[in-house]
């Protein structure tokens, strides 16, 4: 599943918020980048170079601690703060 609209249309129960965030992220980046599951405990690796953990405001970065070029794509942020990038900004990459 790579489309949040289809995710909601086909779901027989309430869609998990974390799943919806990750589906949106994959959808926006996969058009022009290589998106893979991360070999670390983070969610994704982009173009074999950047490690991304997708989450909400409470995501603290433990999963990406010590990983070079790692960031948090946060659904509840309005602006960049440290290594937290608002999830909505990735929508401009499509």
PDB file of N, CA, C and O in Angstrom:
ATOM      1  N   UNK A   1       0.849  -1.177   0.000  1.00  0.00           N
ATOM      2  CA  UNK A   1       0.000   0.000   0.000  1.00  0.00           C
ATOM      3  C   UNK A   1       0.893   1.238   0.000  1.00  0.00           C
ATOM      4  O   UNK A   1       1.766   1.372   0.857  1.00  0.00           O
ATOM      5  N   UNK A   2       0.684   2.130  -0.939  1.00  0.00           N
ATOM      6  CA  UNK A   2       1.513   3.330  -0.985  1.00  0.00           C
ATOM      7  C   UNK A   2       0.685   4.601  -1.140  1.00  0.00           C
ATOM      8  O   UNK A   2       1.227   5.659  -1.460  1.00  0.00           O
ATOM      9  N   UNK A   3      -0.614   4.506  -0.917  1.00  0.00           N
ATOM     10  CA  UNK A   3      -1.481   5.650  -1.078  1.00  0.00           C
ATOM     11  C   UNK A   3      -2.413   5.736   0.131  1.00  0.00           C
ATOM     12  O   UNK A   3      -3.149   4.792   0.417  1.00  0.00           O
ATOM     13  N   UNK A   4      -2.382   6.856   0.833  1.00  0.00           N
ATOM     14  CA  UNK A   4      -3.203   6.977   2.047  1.00  0.00           C
ATOM     15  C   UNK A   4      -4.692   6.949   1.728  1.00  0.00           C
ATOM     16  O   UNK A   4      -5.480   6.481   2.550  1.00  0.00           O
ATOM     17  N   UNK A   5      -5.097   7.432   0.568  1.00  0.00           N
ATOM     18  CA  UNK A   5      -6.513   7.384   0.205  1.00  0.00           C
ATOM     19  C   UNK A   5      -6.976   5.946   0.037  1.00  0.00           C
ATOM     20  O   UNK A   5      -8.054   5.575   0.500  1.00  0.00           O
ATOM     21  N   UNK A   6      -6.157   5.138  -0.627  1.00  0.00           N
ATOM     22  CA  UNK A   6      -6.498   3.722  -0.797  1.00  0.00           C
ATOM     23  C   UNK A   6      -6.463   2.993   0.543  1.00  0.00           C
ATOM     24  O   UNK A   6      -7.268   2.096   0.795  1.00  0.00           O
ATOM     25  N   UNK A   7      -5.546   3.378   1.375  1.00  0.00           N
ATOM     26  CA  UNK A   7      -5.442   2.779   2.710  1.00  0.00           C
ATOM     27  C   UNK A   7      -6.766   2.941   3.456  1.00  0.00           C
ATOM     28  O   UNK A   7      -7.270   1.988   4.049  1.00  0.00           O
ATOM     29  N   UNK A   8      -7.321   4.140   3.423  1.00  0.00           N
ATOM     30  CA  UNK A   8      -8.603   4.398   4.102  1.00  0.00           C
ATOM     31  C   UNK A   8      -9.773   3.732   3.379  1.00  0.00           C
ATOM     32  O   UNK A   8     -10.702   3.241   4.022  1.00  0.00           O
ATOM     33  N   UNK A   9      -9.731   3.714   2.061  1.00  0.00           N
ATOM     34  CA  UNK A   9     -10.828   3.135   1.286  1.00  0.00           C
ATOM     35  C   UNK A   9     -10.938   1.634   1.482  1.00  0.00           C
ATOM     36  O   UNK A   9     -12.041   1.087   1.486  1.00  0.00           O
ATOM     37  N   UNK A  10      -9.805   0.963   1.645  1.00  0.00           N
ATOM     38  CA  UNK A  10      -9.808  -0.497   1.728  1.00  0.00           C
ATOM     39  C   UNK A  10      -9.786  -1.047   3.148  1.00  0.00           C
ATOM     40  O   UNK A  10     -10.002  -2.242   3.352  1.00  0.00           O
ATOM     41  N   UNK A  11      -9.531  -0.194   4.121  1.00  0.00           N
ATOM     42  CA  UNK A  11      -9.436  -0.661   5.507  1.00  0.00           C
ATOM     43  C   UNK A  11     -10.812  -1.072   6.036  1.00  0.00           C
ATOM     44  O   UNK A  11     -11.815  -0.402   5.791  1.00  0.00           O
ATOM     45  N   UNK A  12     -10.833  -2.155   6.743  1.00  0.00           N
ATOM     46  CA  UNK A  12     -12.095  -2.610   7.350  1.00  0.00           C
ATOM     47  C   UNK A  12     -12.223  -2.124   8.786  1.00  0.00           C
ATOM     48  O   UNK A  12     -13.284  -2.250   9.398  1.00  0.00           O
ATOM     49  N   UNK A  13     -11.143  -1.570   9.321  1.00  0.00           N
ATOM     50  CA  UNK A  13     -11.147  -1.012  10.673  1.00  0.00           C
ATOM     51  C   UNK A  13     -10.467   0.359  10.622  1.00  0.00           C
ATOM     52  O   UNK A  13     -10.029   0.806   9.562  1.00  0.00           O
ATOM     53  N   UNK A  14     -10.387   1.007  11.759  1.00  0.00           N
ATOM     54  CA  UNK A  14      -9.710   2.303  11.855  1.00  0.00           C
ATOM     55  C   UNK A  14      -8.243   2.149  11.447  1.00  0.00           C
ATOM     56  O   UNK A  14      -7.565   1.225  11.899  1.00  0.00           O
ATOM     57  N   UNK A  15      -7.753   3.052  10.595  1.00  0.00           N
ATOM     58  CA  UNK A  15      -6.365   3.009  10.125  1.00  0.00           C
ATOM     59  C   UNK A  15      -5.446   3.490  11.242  1.00  0.00           C
ATOM     60  O   UNK A  15      -5.694   4.529  11.854  1.00  0.00           O
ATOM     61  N   UNK A  16      -4.391   2.738  11.502  1.00  0.00           N
ATOM     62  CA  UNK A  16      -3.410   3.114  12.506  1.00  0.00           C
ATOM     63  C   UNK A  16      -2.714   4.398  12.073  1.00  0.00           C
ATOM     64  O   UNK A  16      -2.268   4.506  10.931  1.00  0.00           O
ATOM     65  N   UNK A  17      -2.618   5.366  12.971  1.00  0.00           N
ATOM     66  CA  UNK A  17      -2.023   6.662  12.652  1.00  0.00           C
ATOM     67  C   UNK A  17      -0.561   6.539  12.219  1.00  0.00           C
ATOM     68  O   UNK A  17      -0.124   7.231  11.299  1.00  0.00           O
ATOM     69  N   UNK A  18       0.183   5.670  12.872  1.00  0.00           N
ATOM     70  CA  UNK A  18       1.584   5.457  12.510  1.00  0.00           C
ATOM     71  C   UNK A  18       1.722   4.869  11.116  1.00  0.00           C
ATOM     72  O   UNK A  18       2.611   5.260  10.359  1.00  0.00           O
ATOM     73  N   UNK A  19       0.860   3.944  10.778  1.00  0.00           N
ATOM     74  CA  UNK A  19       0.858   3.352   9.437  1.00  0.00           C
ATOM     75  C   UNK A  19       0.542   4.413   8.392  1.00  0.00           C
ATOM     76  O   UNK A  19       1.183   4.467   7.342  1.00  0.00           O
ATOM     77  N   UNK A  20      -0.434   5.245   8.675  1.00  0.00           N
ATOM     78  CA  UNK A  20      -0.807   6.306   7.739  1.00  0.00           C
ATOM     79  C   UNK A  20       0.352   7.275   7.503  1.00  0.00           C
ATOM     80  O   UNK A  20       0.586   7.701   6.372  1.00  0.00           O
ATOM     81  N   UNK A  21       1.069   7.621   8.556  1.00  0.00           N
ATOM     82  CA  UNK A  21       2.236   8.504   8.426  1.00  0.00           C
ATOM     83  C   UNK A  21       3.303   7.883   7.529  1.00  0.00           C
ATOM     84  O   UNK A  21       3.848   8.544   6.645  1.00  0.00           O
ATOM     85  N   UNK A  22       3.590   6.621   7.765  1.00  0.00           N
ATOM     86  CA  UNK A  22       4.627   5.938   6.999  1.00  0.00           C
ATOM     87  C   UNK A  22       4.224   5.753   5.539  1.00  0.00           C
ATOM     88  O   UNK A  22       5.068   5.860   4.648  1.00  0.00           O
ATOM     89  N   UNK A  23       2.949   5.478   5.284  1.00  0.00           N
ATOM     90  CA  UNK A  23       2.466   5.338   3.914  1.00  0.00           C
ATOM     91  C   UNK A  23       2.590   6.672   3.183  1.00  0.00           C
ATOM     92  O   UNK A  23       3.014   6.705   2.028  1.00  0.00           O
ATOM     93  N   UNK A  24       2.226   7.766   3.840  1.00  0.00           N
ATOM     94  CA  UNK A  24       2.371   9.091   3.236  1.00  0.00           C
ATOM     95  C   UNK A  24       3.830   9.368   2.903  1.00  0.00           C
ATOM     96  O   UNK A  24       4.142   9.832   1.806  1.00  0.00           O
ATOM     97  N   UNK A  25       4.722   9.084   3.843  1.00  0.00           N
ATOM     98  CA  UNK A  25       6.146   9.325   3.644  1.00  0.00           C
ATOM     99  C   UNK A  25       6.674   8.545   2.432  1.00  0.00           C
ATOM    100  O   UNK A  25       7.363   9.108   1.580  1.00  0.00           O
ATOM    101  N   UNK A  26       6.355   7.274   2.362  1.00  0.00           N
ATOM    102  CA  UNK A  26       6.802   6.432   1.244  1.00  0.00           C
ATOM    103  C   UNK A  26       6.239   6.961  -0.072  1.00  0.00           C
ATOM    104  O   UNK A  26       6.952   7.033  -1.072  1.00  0.00           O
ATOM    105  N   UNK A  27       4.970   7.327  -0.068  1.00  0.00           N
ATOM    106  CA  UNK A  27       4.331   7.832  -1.275  1.00  0.00           C
ATOM    107  C   UNK A  27       5.027   9.071  -1.805  1.00  0.00           C
ATOM    108  O   UNK A  27       5.235   9.194  -3.012  1.00  0.00           O
ATOM    109  N   UNK A  28       5.386   9.981  -0.933  1.00  0.00           N
ATOM    110  CA  UNK A  28       5.970  11.238  -1.367  1.00  0.00           C
ATOM    111  C   UNK A  28       7.413  11.079  -1.837  1.00  0.00           C
ATOM    112  O   UNK A  28       7.824  11.767  -2.771  1.00  0.00           O
ATOM    113  N   UNK A  29       8.186  10.203  -1.225  1.00  0.00           N
ATOM    114  CA  UNK A  29       9.589  10.067  -1.585  1.00  0.00           C
ATOM    115  C   UNK A  29       9.851   9.056  -2.689  1.00  0.00           C
ATOM    116  O   UNK A  29      10.827   9.202  -3.425  1.00  0.00           O
ATOM    117  N   UNK A  30       9.019   8.046  -2.828  1.00  0.00           N
ATOM    118  CA  UNK A  30       9.323   6.971  -3.774  1.00  0.00           C
ATOM    119  C   UNK A  30       9.231   7.406  -5.232  1.00  0.00           C
ATOM    120  O   UNK A  30       9.708   6.689  -6.112  1.00  0.00           O
ATOM    121  N   UNK A  31       8.633   8.558  -5.510  1.00  0.00           N
ATOM    122  CA  UNK A  31       8.535   9.026  -6.892  1.00  0.00           C
ATOM    123  C   UNK A  31       9.910   9.388  -7.466  1.00  0.00           C
ATOM    124  O   UNK A  31      10.140   9.236  -8.666  1.00  0.00           O
ATOM    125  N   UNK A  32      10.816   9.863  -6.619  1.00  0.00           N
ATOM    126  CA  UNK A  32      12.114  10.337  -7.130  1.00  0.00           C
ATOM    127  C   UNK A  32      13.313   9.814  -6.338  1.00  0.00           C
ATOM    128  O   UNK A  32      14.453  10.180  -6.626  1.00  0.00           O
ATOM    129  N   UNK A  33      13.063   8.962  -5.343  1.00  0.00           N
ATOM    130  CA  UNK A  33      14.148   8.477  -4.487  1.00  0.00           C
ATOM    131  C   UNK A  33      14.004   6.978  -4.234  1.00  0.00           C
ATOM    132  O   UNK A  33      12.927   6.404  -4.400  1.00  0.00           O
ATOM    133  N   UNK A  34      15.097   6.365  -3.833  1.00  0.00           N
ATOM    134  CA  UNK A  34      15.084   4.961  -3.439  1.00  0.00           C
ATOM    135  C   UNK A  34      14.730   4.908  -1.957  1.00  0.00           C
ATOM    136  O   UNK A  34      15.462   5.434  -1.119  1.00  0.00           O
ATOM    137  N   UNK A  35      13.608   4.272  -1.637  1.00  0.00           N
ATOM    138  CA  UNK A  35      13.159   4.150  -0.253  1.00  0.00           C
ATOM    139  C   UNK A  35      13.239   2.678   0.128  1.00  0.00           C
ATOM    140  O   UNK A  35      12.638   1.823  -0.522  1.00  0.00           O
ATOM    141  N   UNK A  36      13.993   2.391   1.199  1.00  0.00           N
ATOM    142  CA  UNK A  36      14.165   1.013   1.669  1.00  0.00           C
ATOM    143  C   UNK A  36      13.918   0.956   3.166  1.00  0.00           C
ATOM    144  O   UNK A  36      14.059   1.958   3.868  1.00  0.00           O
ATOM    145  N   UNK A  37      13.551  -0.215   3.644  1.00  0.00           N
ATOM    146  CA  UNK A  37      13.492  -0.393   5.086  1.00  0.00           C
ATOM    147  C   UNK A  37      14.902  -0.268   5.626  1.00  0.00           C
ATOM    148  O   UNK A  37      15.852  -0.754   5.011  1.00  0.00           O
ATOM    149  N   UNK A  38      15.043   0.373   6.760  1.00  0.00           N
ATOM    150  CA  UNK A  38      16.357   0.608   7.344  1.00  0.00           C
ATOM    151  C   UNK A  38      16.922  -0.666   7.966  1.00  0.00           C
ATOM    152  O   UNK A  38      16.181  -1.509   8.472  1.00  0.00           O
ATOM    153  N   UNK A  39      18.224  -0.789   7.920  1.00  0.00           N
ATOM    154  CA  UNK A  39      18.895  -1.924   8.558  1.00  0.00           C
ATOM    155  C   UNK A  39      19.100  -1.666  10.043  1.00  0.00           C
ATOM    156  O   UNK A  39      19.427  -2.580  10.800  1.00  0.00           O
ATOM    157  N   UNK A  40      18.905  -0.404  10.461  1.00  0.00           N
ATOM    158  CA  UNK A  40      18.960  -0.063  11.886  1.00  0.00           C
ATOM    159  C   UNK A  40      17.547  -0.186  12.440  1.00  0.00           C
ATOM    160  O   UNK A  40      16.668  -0.734  11.774  1.00  0.00           O
ATOM    161  N   UNK A  41      17.323   0.307  13.629  1.00  0.00           N
ATOM    162  CA  UNK A  41      15.986   0.227  14.213  1.00  0.00           C
ATOM    163  C   UNK A  41      15.085   1.368  13.755  1.00  0.00           C
ATOM    164  O   UNK A  41      13.955   1.488  14.229  1.00  0.00           O
ATOM    165  N   UNK A  42      15.567   2.208  12.840  1.00  0.00           N
ATOM    166  CA  UNK A  42      14.745   3.284  12.282  1.00  0.00           C
ATOM    167  C   UNK A  42      13.808   2.711  11.213  1.00  0.00           C
ATOM    168  O   UNK A  42      13.861   1.521  10.903  1.00  0.00           O
ATOM    169  N   UNK A  43      12.959   3.563  10.662  1.00  0.00           N
ATOM    170  CA  UNK A  43      11.976   3.090   9.688  1.00  0.00           C
ATOM    171  C   UNK A  43      12.535   2.901   8.283  1.00  0.00           C
ATOM    172  O   UNK A  43      12.390   1.828   7.698  1.00  0.00           O
ATOM    173  N   UNK A  44      13.178   3.941   7.733  1.00  0.00           N
ATOM    174  CA  UNK A  44      13.560   3.905   6.322  1.00  0.00           C
ATOM    175  C   UNK A  44      14.963   4.447   6.079  1.00  0.00           C
ATOM    176  O   UNK A  44      15.500   5.222   6.869  1.00  0.00           O
ATOM    177  N   UNK A  45      15.539   4.012   4.956  1.00  0.00           N
ATOM    178  CA  UNK A  45      16.780   4.577   4.436  1.00  0.00           C
ATOM    179  C   UNK A  45      16.451   5.143   3.062  1.00  0.00           C
ATOM    180  O   UNK A  45      15.829   4.474   2.237  1.00  0.00           O
ATOM    181  N   UNK A  46      16.872   6.378   2.825  1.00  0.00           N
ATOM    182  CA  UNK A  46      16.595   7.055   1.564  1.00  0.00           C
ATOM    183  C   UNK A  46      17.883   7.168   0.760  1.00  0.00           C
ATOM    184  O   UNK A  46      18.899   7.652   1.260  1.00  0.00           O
ATOM    185  N   UNK A  47      17.832   6.718  -0.482  1.00  0.00           N
ATOM    186  CA  UNK A  47      18.969   6.780  -1.399  1.00  0.00           C
ATOM    187  C   UNK A  47      20.253   6.211  -0.795  1.00  0.00           C
ATOM    188  O   UNK A  47      21.341   6.706  -1.087  1.00  0.00           O
ATOM    189  N   UNK A  48      20.142   5.197   0.029  1.00  0.00           N
ATOM    190  CA  UNK A  48      21.280   4.524   0.672  1.00  0.00           C
ATOM    191  C   UNK A  48      22.109   5.497   1.525  1.00  0.00           C
ATOM    192  O   UNK A  48      23.263   5.205   1.841  1.00  0.00           O
ATOM    193  N   UNK A  49      21.546   6.626   1.892  1.00  0.00           N
ATOM    194  CA  UNK A  49      22.335   7.660   2.547  1.00  0.00           C
ATOM    195  C   UNK A  49      21.693   8.232   3.812  1.00  0.00           C
ATOM    196  O   UNK A  49      22.395   8.483   4.792  1.00  0.00           O
ATOM    197  N   UNK A  50      20.397   8.439   3.808  1.00  0.00           N
ATOM    198  CA  UNK A  50      19.721   9.095   4.926  1.00  0.00           C
ATOM    199  C   UNK A  50      18.827   8.109   5.668  1.00  0.00           C
ATOM    200  O   UNK A  50      18.104   7.331   5.047  1.00  0.00           O
ATOM    201  N   UNK A  51      18.879   8.145   6.977  1.00  0.00           N
ATOM    202  CA  UNK A  51      18.052   7.291   7.815  1.00  0.00           C
ATOM    203  C   UNK A  51      16.928   8.139   8.387  1.00  0.00           C
ATOM    204  O   UNK A  51      17.169   9.208   8.949  1.00  0.00           O
ATOM    205  N   UNK A  52      15.699   7.658   8.241  1.00  0.00           N
ATOM    206  CA  UNK A  52      14.532   8.415   8.664  1.00  0.00           C
ATOM    207  C   UNK A  52      13.670   7.574   9.603  1.00  0.00           C
ATOM    208  O   UNK A  52      13.377   6.411   9.324  1.00  0.00           O
ATOM    209  N   UNK A  53      13.277   8.172  10.703  1.00  0.00           N
ATOM    210  CA  UNK A  53      12.299   7.600  11.628  1.00  0.00           C
ATOM    211  C   UNK A  53      11.051   8.464  11.521  1.00  0.00           C
ATOM    212  O   UNK A  53      11.119   9.677  11.714  1.00  0.00           O
ATOM    213  N   UNK A  54       9.925   7.855  11.218  1.00  0.00           N
ATOM    214  CA  UNK A  54       8.662   8.584  11.075  1.00  0.00           C
ATOM    215  C   UNK A  54       7.890   8.456  12.380  1.00  0.00           C
ATOM    216  O   UNK A  54       7.764   7.363  12.932  1.00  0.00           O
ATOM    217  N   UNK A  55       7.375   9.581  12.870  1.00  0.00           N
ATOM    218  CA  UNK A  55       6.625   9.533  14.115  1.00  0.00           C
ATOM    219  C   UNK A  55       5.921  10.838  14.420  1.00  0.00           C
ATOM    220  O   UNK A  55       5.757  11.696  13.553  1.00  0.00           O
ATOM    221  N   UNK A  56       5.511  10.968  15.661  1.00  0.00           N
ATOM    222  CA  UNK A  56       4.817  12.163  16.119  1.00  0.00           C
ATOM    223  C   UNK A  56       5.727  13.033  16.966  1.00  0.00           C
ATOM    224  O   UNK A  56       6.938  12.816  17.023  1.00  0.00           O
ATOM    225  N   UNK A  57       5.146  13.996  17.608  1.00  0.00           N
ATOM    226  CA  UNK A  57       5.906  14.960  18.406  1.00  0.00           C
ATOM    227  C   UNK A  57       6.698  14.293  19.535  1.00  0.00           C
ATOM    228  O   UNK A  57       7.775  14.767  19.898  1.00  0.00           O
ATOM    229  N   UNK A  58       6.179  13.211  20.082  1.00  0.00           N
ATOM    230  CA  UNK A  58       6.849  12.567  21.214  1.00  0.00           C
ATOM    231  C   UNK A  58       8.047  11.702  20.795  1.00  0.00           C
ATOM    232  O   UNK A  58       8.770  11.201  21.656  1.00  0.00           O
ATOM    233  N   UNK A  59       8.261  11.524  19.505  1.00  0.00           N
ATOM    234  CA  UNK A  59       9.398  10.721  19.026  1.00  0.00           C
ATOM    235  C   UNK A  59      10.684  11.397  19.475  1.00  0.00           C
ATOM    236  O   UNK A  59      10.942  12.547  19.119  1.00  0.00           O
ATOM    237  N   UNK A  60      11.496  10.683  20.258  1.00  0.00           N
ATOM    238  CA  UNK A  60      12.661  11.303  20.898  1.00  0.00           C
ATOM    239  C   UNK A  60      13.993  11.030  20.212  1.00  0.00           C
ATOM    240  O   UNK A  60      14.993  11.643  20.586  1.00  0.00           O
ATOM    241  N   UNK A  61      14.052  10.170  19.261  1.00  0.00           N
ATOM    242  CA  UNK A  61      15.293   9.938  18.538  1.00  0.00           C
ATOM    243  C   UNK A  61      16.138   8.796  19.058  1.00  0.00           C
ATOM    244  O   UNK A  61      17.264   8.618  18.593  1.00  0.00           O
ATOM    245  N   UNK A  62      15.645   8.018  20.000  1.00  0.00           N
ATOM    246  CA  UNK A  62      16.421   6.881  20.512  1.00  0.00           C
ATOM    247  C   UNK A  62      16.748   5.885  19.405  1.00  0.00           C
ATOM    248  O   UNK A  62      17.823   5.285  19.400  1.00  0.00           O
ATOM    249  N   UNK A  63      15.827   5.713  18.479  1.00  0.00           N
ATOM    250  CA  UNK A  63      16.020   4.727  17.415  1.00  0.00           C
ATOM    251  C   UNK A  63      17.086   5.148  16.408  1.00  0.00           C
ATOM    252  O   UNK A  63      17.609   4.308  15.676  1.00  0.00           O
ATOM    253  N   UNK A  64      17.410   6.425  16.365  1.00  0.00           N
ATOM    254  CA  UNK A  64      18.414   6.901  15.403  1.00  0.00           C
ATOM    255  C   UNK A  64      19.661   7.439  16.092  1.00  0.00           C
ATOM    256  O   UNK A  64      20.535   8.012  15.439  1.00  0.00           O
ATOM    257  N   UNK A  65      19.748   7.261  17.387  1.00  0.00           N
ATOM    258  CA  UNK A  65      20.909   7.756  18.134  1.00  0.00           C
ATOM    259  C   UNK A  65      22.189   7.123  17.607  1.00  0.00           C
ATOM    260  O   UNK A  65      22.278   5.902  17.476  1.00  0.00           O
ATOM    261  N   UNK A  66      23.165   7.945  17.311  1.00  0.00           N
ATOM    262  CA  UNK A  66      24.455   7.462  16.834  1.00  0.00           C
ATOM    263  C   UNK A  66      24.496   7.087  15.366  1.00  0.00           C
ATOM    264  O   UNK A  66      25.526   6.619  14.880  1.00  0.00           O
ATOM    265  N   UNK A  67      23.410   7.281  14.655  1.00  0.00           N
ATOM    266  CA  UNK A  67      23.363   6.957  13.225  1.00  0.00           C
ATOM    267  C   UNK A  67      23.621   8.240  12.434  1.00  0.00           C
ATOM    268  O   UNK A  67      22.927   9.239  12.621  1.00  0.00           O
ATOM    269  N   UNK A  68      24.609   8.208  11.561  1.00  0.00           N
ATOM    270  CA  UNK A  68      24.945   9.379  10.752  1.00  0.00           C
ATOM    271  C   UNK A  68      23.818   9.693   9.769  1.00  0.00           C
ATOM    272  O   UNK A  68      23.126   8.787   9.304  1.00  0.00           O
ATOM    273  N   UNK A  69      23.637  10.957   9.457  1.00  0.00           N
ATOM    274  CA  UNK A  69      22.610  11.416   8.508  1.00  0.00           C
ATOM    275  C   UNK A  69      21.224  10.881   8.857  1.00  0.00           C
ATOM    276  O   UNK A  69      20.511  10.385   7.986  1.00  0.00           O
ATOM    277  N   UNK A  70      20.848  10.980  10.114  1.00  0.00           N
ATOM    278  CA  UNK A  70      19.549  10.475  10.543  1.00  0.00           C
ATOM    279  C   UNK A  70      18.641  11.617  10.967  1.00  0.00           C
ATOM    280  O   UNK A  70      19.080  12.619  11.532  1.00  0.00           O
ATOM    281  N   UNK A  71      17.348  11.430  10.671  1.00  0.00           N
ATOM    282  CA  UNK A  71      16.359  12.461  10.928  1.00  0.00           C
ATOM    283  C   UNK A  71      15.056  11.835  11.380  1.00  0.00           C
ATOM    284  O   UNK A  71      14.811  10.645  11.179  1.00  0.00           O
ATOM    285  N   UNK A  72      14.221  12.665  11.999  1.00  0.00           N
ATOM    286  CA  UNK A  72      12.873  12.259  12.382  1.00  0.00           C
ATOM    287  C   UNK A  72      11.906  13.046  11.509  1.00  0.00           C
ATOM    288  O   UNK A  72      11.977  14.273  11.454  1.00  0.00           O
ATOM    289  N   UNK A  73      11.012  12.353  10.834  1.00  0.00           N
ATOM    290  CA  UNK A  73       9.931  12.995  10.094  1.00  0.00           C
ATOM    291  C   UNK A  73       8.744  13.025  11.050  1.00  0.00           C
ATOM    292  O   UNK A  73       8.087  12.005  11.262  1.00  0.00           O
ATOM    293  N   UNK A  74       8.470  14.184  11.622  1.00  0.00           N
ATOM    294  CA  UNK A  74       7.488  14.311  12.690  1.00  0.00           C
ATOM    295  C   UNK A  74       6.171  14.886  12.182  1.00  0.00           C
ATOM    296  O   UNK A  74       6.144  15.958  11.579  1.00  0.00           O
ATOM    297  N   UNK A  75       5.092  14.172  12.429  1.00  0.00           N
ATOM    298  CA  UNK A  75       3.770  14.592  11.950  1.00  0.00           C
ATOM    299  C   UNK A  75       3.212  15.769  12.737  1.00  0.00           C
ATOM    300  O   UNK A  75       2.301  16.442  12.257  1.00  0.00           O
ATOM    301  N   UNK A  76       3.719  16.030  13.903  1.00  0.00           N
ATOM    302  CA  UNK A  76       3.134  17.064  14.754  1.00  0.00           C
ATOM    303  C   UNK A  76       4.005  18.300  14.899  1.00  0.00           C
ATOM    304  O   UNK A  76       3.830  19.073  15.842  1.00  0.00           O
ATOM    305  N   UNK A  77       4.920  18.494  13.997  1.00  0.00           N
ATOM    306  CA  UNK A  77       5.791  19.676  14.041  1.00  0.00           C
ATOM    307  C   UNK A  77       5.395  20.632  12.921  1.00  0.00           C
ATOM    308  O   UNK A  77       4.957  20.211  11.850  1.00  0.00           O
ATOM    309  N   UNK A  78       5.557  21.923  13.188  1.00  0.00           N
ATOM    310  CA  UNK A  78       5.237  22.930  12.178  1.00  0.00           C
ATOM    311  C   UNK A  78       6.485  23.449  11.476  1.00  0.00           C
ATOM    312  O   UNK A  78       6.399  23.959  10.358  1.00  0.00           O
ATOM    313  N   UNK A  79       7.643  23.326  12.118  1.00  0.00           N
ATOM    314  CA  UNK A  79       8.887  23.821  11.552  1.00  0.00           C
ATOM    315  C   UNK A  79      10.030  22.901  11.969  1.00  0.00           C
ATOM    316  O   UNK A  79       9.893  22.102  12.895  1.00  0.00           O
ATOM    317  N   UNK A  80      11.148  23.024  11.278  1.00  0.00           N
ATOM    318  CA  UNK A  80      12.321  22.186  11.552  1.00  0.00           C
ATOM    319  C   UNK A  80      12.878  22.538  12.922  1.00  0.00           C
ATOM    320  O   UNK A  80      13.034  23.713  13.254  1.00  0.00           O
ATOM    321  N   UNK A  81      13.174  21.528  13.705  1.00  0.00           N
ATOM    322  CA  UNK A  81      13.742  21.715  15.033  1.00  0.00           C
ATOM    323  C   UNK A  81      14.805  20.644  15.248  1.00  0.00           C
ATOM    324  O   UNK A  81      14.482  19.480  15.481  1.00  0.00           O
ATOM    325  N   UNK A  82      16.080  21.043  15.167  1.00  0.00           N
ATOM    326  CA  UNK A  82      17.170  20.066  15.275  1.00  0.00           C
ATOM    327  C   UNK A  82      17.127  19.108  14.104  1.00  0.00           C
ATOM    328  O   UNK A  82      17.179  19.528  12.948  1.00  0.00           O
ATOM    329  N   UNK A  83      17.031  17.810  14.399  1.00  0.00           N
ATOM    330  CA  UNK A  83      16.956  16.821  13.321  1.00  0.00           C
ATOM    331  C   UNK A  83      15.518  16.362  13.077  1.00  0.00           C
ATOM    332  O   UNK A  83      15.293  15.354  12.408  1.00  0.00           O
ATOM    333  N   UNK A  84      14.543  17.103  13.621  1.00  0.00           N
ATOM    334  CA  UNK A  84      13.127  16.816  13.362  1.00  0.00           C
ATOM    335  C   UNK A  84      12.644  17.668  12.198  1.00  0.00           C
ATOM    336  O   UNK A  84      12.734  18.895  12.220  1.00  0.00           O
ATOM    337  N   UNK A  85      12.132  16.987  11.185  1.00  0.00           N
ATOM    338  CA  UNK A  85      11.596  17.657  10.001  1.00  0.00           C
ATOM    339  C   UNK A  85      10.091  17.407   9.983  1.00  0.00           C
ATOM    340  O   UNK A  85       9.657  16.263  10.121  1.00  0.00           O
ATOM    341  N   UNK A  86       9.289  18.460   9.814  1.00  0.00           N
ATOM    342  CA  UNK A  86       7.838  18.247   9.745  1.00  0.00           C
ATOM    343  C   UNK A  86       7.480  17.305   8.584  1.00  0.00           C
ATOM    344  O   UNK A  86       7.983  17.454   7.471  1.00  0.00           O
ATOM    345  N   UNK A  87       6.631  16.367   8.858  1.00  0.00           N
ATOM    346  CA  UNK A  87       6.240  15.382   7.853  1.00  0.00           C
ATOM    347  C   UNK A  87       5.598  16.044   6.637  1.00  0.00           C
ATOM    348  O   UNK A  87       5.803  15.595   5.509  1.00  0.00           O
ATOM    349  N   UNK A  88       4.838  17.087   6.850  1.00  0.00           N
ATOM    350  CA  UNK A  88       4.148  17.742   5.735  1.00  0.00           C
ATOM    351  C   UNK A  88       5.114  18.308   4.706  1.00  0.00           C
ATOM    352  O   UNK A  88       4.758  18.421   3.533  1.00  0.00           O
ATOM    353  N   UNK A  89       6.338  18.669   5.118  1.00  0.00           N
ATOM    354  CA  UNK A  89       7.313  19.213   4.161  1.00  0.00           C
ATOM    355  C   UNK A  89       7.712  18.196   3.092  1.00  0.00           C
ATOM    356  O   UNK A  89       8.084  18.573   1.981  1.00  0.00           O
ATOM    357  N   UNK A  90       7.635  16.921   3.425  1.00  0.00           N
ATOM    358  CA  UNK A  90       7.978  15.887   2.445  1.00  0.00           C
ATOM    359  C   UNK A  90       6.969  15.835   1.299  1.00  0.00           C
ATOM    360  O   UNK A  90       7.254  15.262   0.248  1.00  0.00           O
ATOM    361  N   UNK A  91       5.800  16.427   1.496  1.00  0.00           N
ATOM    362  CA  UNK A  91       4.804  16.501   0.442  1.00  0.00           C
ATOM    363  C   UNK A  91       5.254  17.345  -0.732  1.00  0.00           C
ATOM    364  O   UNK A  91       4.731  17.185  -1.835  1.00  0.00           O
ATOM    365  N   UNK A  92       6.206  18.237  -0.528  1.00  0.00           N
ATOM    366  CA  UNK A  92       6.719  19.067  -1.602  1.00  0.00           C
ATOM    367  C   UNK A  92       7.700  18.315  -2.506  1.00  0.00           C
ATOM    368  O   UNK A  92       8.092  18.837  -3.549  1.00  0.00           O
ATOM    369  N   UNK A  93       8.096  17.116  -2.130  1.00  0.00           N
ATOM    370  CA  UNK A  93       9.069  16.356  -2.900  1.00  0.00           C
ATOM    371  C   UNK A  93       8.429  15.541  -4.029  1.00  0.00           C
ATOM    372  O   UNK A  93       9.130  15.065  -4.922  1.00  0.00           O
ATOM    373  N   UNK A  94       7.137  15.383  -3.993  1.00  0.00           N
ATOM    374  CA  UNK A  94       6.459  14.525  -4.983  1.00  0.00           C
ATOM    375  C   UNK A  94       6.474  15.144  -6.349  1.00  0.00           C
ATOM    376  O   UNK A  94       5.950  14.559  -7.297  1.00  0.00           O
TER     377      UNK A  94
END
